[in-house]
Amino acid sequence: MTQDNAIKVFISHRESICDECGENLGTKAWITLREDKGALCLSCADLDHLVFLPAGDTALTRRAKKLSTLSAVVLEWSRARKRYERQGLLVEEEALQAAEAACLQLVFRTSRTGFTMVR
């Protein structure tokens, strides 16, 4: 999945209502936009089973996205920069756990060999 057609979830700054179920989501709601349906809550978009992985750990993010069959980029509008900024990913919980285990295994393996990782 390329960056252009990746699923995007937006953190809304205004009152939002799901166009499918009609639920009032309030401010700071996590919504996804669909051309045919408009703004949808995560439940109606079938993304509510995914867990949030905040931005910051590139190795963990890369592994979790690779292992997850479904992922979504979480974006929030920056008023200061006047653009959307990436806040993290929504990934499957099993993929996140496997990615965390792989990262721990790599740290353990490199600590035993004396090789230090530079971040």
Long-range contacts (C-beta under 8 A, 24 or more apart in sequence): 6-71, 6-72, 6-73, 7-32, 7-47, 7-70, 7-71, 7-72, 7-73, 8-32, 8-33, 8-72, 8-73, 8-75, 9-42, 9-47, 9-72, 9-73, 9-74, 9-75, 9-90, 10-74, 10-75, 10-76, 10-77, 10-84, 11-74, 11-75, 11-76, 11-77, 11-87, 12-39, 13-77, 18-44, 20-44, 30-74, 32-72, 47-72, 47-90, 49-92, 49-93, 50-90, 50-91, 50-92, 50-93, 51-90, 51-91, 51-92, 51-93, 51-96, 52-88, 52-89, 52-90, 53-88, 53-89, 53-90, 53-91, 53-96, 54-87, 54-88, 55-86, 55-87, 55-88, 55-89, 56-88, 57-103, 59-103, 59-106, 60-99, 60-100, 60-103, 61-88, 61-89, 63-98, 63-99, 63-102, 63-103, 64-89, 64-91, 64-95, 64-96, 64-98, 64-99, 65-89, 65-91, 65-95, 66-99, 67-91, 67-92, 67-94, 67-95, 67-98, 67-99, 68-92, 68-95, 68-96, 69-95
